Amino acid sequence: MPPQLKRLIPLFVVFIGLFLIVRHLLIPDSFGQYGHYRGIALEEIASKEMNVANKAMCVDCHYEVQEIIENDVHADLSCIICHGAGLEHVDNPEAGNIQKIGTRELCGSCHELNPARPMDIIFQVDLSTHNPEFENCSDCHHPHQVWEGIQ
Protein backbone atom coordinates (compact mmCIF):
# COMPACT_ATOMS: atom_id res chain seq x y z
CA MET A 1 0.00 0.00 0.00
CA PRO A 2 1.40 3.42 -0.93
CA PRO A 3 2.46 5.58 2.02
CA GLN A 4 0.03 8.37 0.95
CA LEU A 5 -2.95 6.04 1.48
CA LYS A 6 -1.61 5.00 4.89
CA ARG A 7 -1.86 8.64 5.93
CA LEU A 8 -5.18 9.41 4.15
CA ILE A 9 -7.18 6.42 5.38
CA PRO A 10 -7.02 7.40 9.08
CA LEU A 11 -7.87 10.97 8.08
CA PHE A 12 -10.97 9.77 6.20
CA VAL A 13 -11.98 7.56 9.13
CA VAL A 14 -11.70 10.52 11.53
CA PHE A 15 -13.59 12.77 9.12
CA ILE A 16 -16.41 10.26 8.64
CA GLY A 17 -16.58 9.62 12.39
CA LEU A 18 -16.83 13.35 13.14
CA PHE A 19 -19.47 13.74 10.44
CA LEU A 20 -21.59 10.94 11.95
CA ILE A 21 -21.28 12.40 15.46
CA VAL A 22 -22.24 15.92 14.33
CA ARG A 23 -25.09 14.53 12.21
CA HIS A 24 -26.43 12.61 15.21
CA LEU A 25 -26.30 15.73 17.38
CA LEU A 26 -27.94 18.04 14.81
CA ILE A 27 -30.75 15.89 13.40
CA PRO A 28 -33.82 15.72 15.67
CA ASP A 29 -35.16 12.38 16.83
CA SER A 30 -38.44 12.86 14.97
CA PHE A 31 -36.70 13.27 11.61
CA GLY A 32 -37.84 10.57 9.23
CA GLN A 33 -41.02 9.81 11.18
CA TYR A 34 -43.17 10.77 8.17
CA GLY A 35 -40.69 10.37 5.36
CA HIS A 36 -38.02 13.00 4.85
CA TYR A 37 -39.53 15.39 7.44
CA ARG A 38 -39.42 16.18 11.14
CA GLY A 39 -42.47 14.52 12.65
CA ILE A 40 -42.66 17.04 15.49
CA ALA A 41 -42.83 19.99 13.06
CA LEU A 42 -46.62 19.76 12.72
CA GLU A 43 -47.08 19.91 16.50
CA GLU A 44 -44.67 22.85 16.76
CA ILE A 45 -46.54 24.80 14.10
CA ALA A 46 -49.95 23.98 15.62
CA SER A 47 -48.79 25.18 19.04
CA LYS A 48 -47.89 28.66 17.76
CA GLU A 49 -50.30 31.43 18.61
CA MET A 50 -52.44 32.57 15.70
CA ASN A 51 -51.46 35.99 14.38
CA VAL A 52 -53.75 36.25 11.38
CA ALA A 53 -57.40 37.14 11.18
CA ASN A 54 -59.66 34.85 9.20
CA LYS A 55 -62.34 36.05 6.81
CA ALA A 56 -65.10 35.50 9.40
CA MET A 57 -63.37 37.91 11.80
CA CYS A 58 -63.26 40.56 9.09
CA VAL A 59 -66.92 40.07 8.13
CA ASP A 60 -68.02 40.56 11.75
CA CYS A 61 -67.32 44.28 11.33
CA HIS A 62 -67.12 44.74 7.56
CA TYR A 63 -70.36 43.01 6.60
CA GLU A 64 -71.09 45.57 3.88
CA VAL A 65 -67.93 44.58 2.00
CA GLN A 66 -68.83 40.91 2.31
CA GLU A 67 -72.22 41.59 0.73
CA ILE A 68 -70.54 43.35 -2.19
CA ILE A 69 -67.86 40.78 -2.93
CA GLU A 70 -69.98 37.64 -2.42
CA ASN A 71 -70.48 37.37 -6.18
CA ASP A 72 -67.21 39.02 -7.16
CA VAL A 73 -64.20 37.34 -8.75
CA HIS A 74 -62.31 38.06 -5.51
CA ALA A 75 -64.99 36.35 -3.36
CA ASP A 76 -62.96 33.18 -2.79
CA LEU A 77 -59.87 35.06 -1.65
CA SER A 78 -59.09 35.59 2.00
CA CYS A 79 -58.95 39.18 3.21
CA ILE A 80 -55.36 38.69 4.40
CA ILE A 81 -54.10 38.32 0.82
CA CYS A 82 -54.57 42.05 0.22
CA HIS A 83 -54.87 43.47 3.75
CA GLY A 84 -52.18 41.55 5.65
CA ALA A 85 -52.45 39.44 8.81
CA GLY A 86 -55.00 41.74 10.46
CA LEU A 87 -55.24 40.18 13.92
CA GLU A 88 -53.87 43.33 15.57
CA HIS A 89 -56.57 45.27 13.72
CA VAL A 90 -59.27 42.84 14.96
CA ASP A 91 -57.99 43.25 18.53
CA ASN A 92 -57.77 47.05 18.23
CA PRO A 93 -59.74 48.47 15.25
CA GLU A 94 -58.85 52.04 16.19
CA ALA A 95 -55.14 51.38 15.61
CA GLY A 96 -55.64 51.58 11.84
CA ASN A 97 -52.83 49.11 11.32
CA ILE A 98 -54.33 47.36 8.32
CA GLN A 99 -52.66 47.27 4.93
CA LYS A 100 -54.29 49.52 2.37
CA ILE A 101 -55.17 48.01 -0.97
CA GLY A 102 -54.90 49.15 -4.54
CA THR A 103 -51.18 49.81 -5.03
CA ARG A 104 -49.64 48.73 -8.33
CA GLU A 105 -47.18 46.52 -6.47
CA LEU A 106 -49.88 44.73 -4.49
CA CYS A 107 -52.33 44.27 -7.37
CA GLY A 108 -49.43 43.42 -9.66
CA SER A 109 -48.49 40.44 -7.52
CA CYS A 110 -51.47 38.64 -9.13
CA HIS A 111 -52.36 40.78 -12.14
CA GLU A 112 -48.91 41.64 -13.60
CA LEU A 113 -48.50 40.13 -17.07
CA ASN A 114 -46.97 36.68 -16.68
CA PRO A 115 -46.93 34.25 -19.63
CA ALA A 116 -46.79 31.29 -17.23
CA ARG A 117 -50.13 32.28 -15.68
CA PRO A 118 -53.27 31.44 -17.68
CA MET A 119 -55.02 34.59 -18.92
CA ASP A 120 -58.45 32.96 -18.70
CA ILE A 121 -58.11 32.47 -14.94
CA ILE A 122 -56.49 35.73 -13.77
CA PHE A 123 -56.87 38.95 -15.74
CA GLN A 124 -53.40 40.34 -16.42
CA VAL A 125 -52.04 43.67 -17.57
CA ASP A 126 -48.63 44.96 -18.53
CA LEU A 127 -48.11 47.43 -15.69
CA SER A 128 -45.31 49.20 -17.53
CA THR A 129 -47.76 50.37 -20.21
CA HIS A 130 -51.15 50.23 -18.45
CA ASN A 131 -51.75 53.75 -17.07
CA PRO A 132 -48.24 54.21 -15.64
CA GLU A 133 -49.18 57.72 -14.44
CA PHE A 134 -51.39 56.21 -11.73
CA GLU A 135 -49.61 54.87 -8.66
CA ASN A 136 -52.68 53.10 -7.31
CA CYS A 137 -54.82 50.70 -9.33
CA SER A 138 -57.70 51.59 -7.03
CA ASP A 139 -57.75 55.10 -8.54
CA CYS A 140 -59.67 53.50 -11.44
CA HIS A 141 -60.50 49.97 -10.27
CA HIS A 142 -62.21 49.32 -6.95
CA PRO A 143 -61.34 45.81 -5.70
CA HIS A 144 -64.52 45.64 -3.59
CA GLN A 145 -66.92 46.02 -6.50
CA VAL A 146 -68.72 43.42 -8.52
CA TRP A 147 -66.65 42.96 -11.65
CA GLU A 148 -68.74 42.60 -14.77
CA GLY A 149 -65.76 42.40 -17.05
CA ILE A 150 -62.77 44.63 -17.62
CA GLN A 151 -63.20 47.90 -15.77
N, C-alpha and C positions, 0 to 999 in steps of 0.2 A: 504494500500500500504506500502511495507517495506520501512524503512527510507533510505536504500541504493539507491533505485530507485528514491526517491524524490531528492536526490543529483545528480544522474547520468542523469536524464532526462534533466534538464536545461543545463548540460554540453554538452550533445548531440545536443541540440537545438542550442547552441552557436557554436559548432563545425560545424554543417551543415550550419548554417548561414554564418560563415566565409568562408567555402568552396565555397558556392554559390557566395559570393561577389568576392573572388579571381578568381574564374572561369570566372565570367563576365568580370573582368578586363583583364584577360590574353587571352581569346579566341577572335580572330578578328571578326568583324561584318560579313565578307564574308564567315566565316566558315559555311559549310552546304549548300552553294549555289548550289553546284553540287554534292550532296551526302556528304560523309564524308571527304571533302576537303575544303581548302580555295579557294574561287572563284577568288580572286585577284592574286593568285599565278601565274597563266598563264601570266597575264599582267606584273607582276614583272619580270618574267624570260624573256619575250619578250623584255622588256625595257633595259636589260643588253647589254652592248657593246660586240660584237662578239670578241672572242679571239682565234678562231681556223681558220685555212685555210681550204677551201674546196678543193676537188680534182681538180676542174677546175683551181684554183689559182696555184696549183702545176704544172699542165700540161702546163700552159702558158710558163714556163721556162724549164721544164723537159719533153719536148715533146718526146724525144727519149725513155725515160722509158715508157711512155704511149704506144708507138707503140709496145714495147716489151711485156708488160703485158696485152695488150688487150685480148689475147686469153689464158692467163695464169689462173691457178686456183685462184690466188690472185686478178684477175681483178675486182671483185665486191667489194673488200675491199677499204675503204677509206685510203688515205695516212697517216692520223693521227693515225691510229691504231698502226703502227710501228714507225712512225717518230715524234709523239707528235703533239701538237697544231699547231705549225708552222707559226702562223700569224706574229710573230716577224721576222721570217726568210723571209717571203714574203715582209715585210716592209723594211728589211735591209738584203739582201742576203749575203753581205760580213761579217756579224756578225758570221756566221757559227754556229748558235745556234739551230741546228736541231739535233734530236736524231739519233744516228747511229743505224743501224740495224744489225741483225745477232748474237746477244749474245744468249747464251743458255737460259738465264732467259726470254728474250723477246720472242724468238721463242717457248720456252717451255710453255708460257702462253696459246698457242693454241695447240701445238703439243706434249706436255708432255702426257705420257700414262695415260689415265683416263677411267676406265671401264664404266662410266656413259655417255661418249661421243661416238657416233657411229663411228666405224672405217671406214665405207664406205663413210663418209662425210668429216672427217678431218683425214689426215694421222697422226699417233701417233707413238712415239718412247719412249722407256724407257731411259731417259737421264742419268740414273745412270750407264747403261751398254753400251750405244751407243756412242762410241768414246769419253770417258771421258777426254782423254788427250787434246782435243781441247776445248778452251774456247768459241770460236765463231763458230756457225753453218755455218756462211757464209765463213769459211775457205774451206768448201767442197761444200756447197749448196748456190747458188746465188739466193736470193729471187726475183730478177728482171729478171728471165730467164723463158722461156717457159718450163713448166714441162711436160715431156712426160712419166712420171712414176716416180718411186723411183730413186732418184739421188744418 
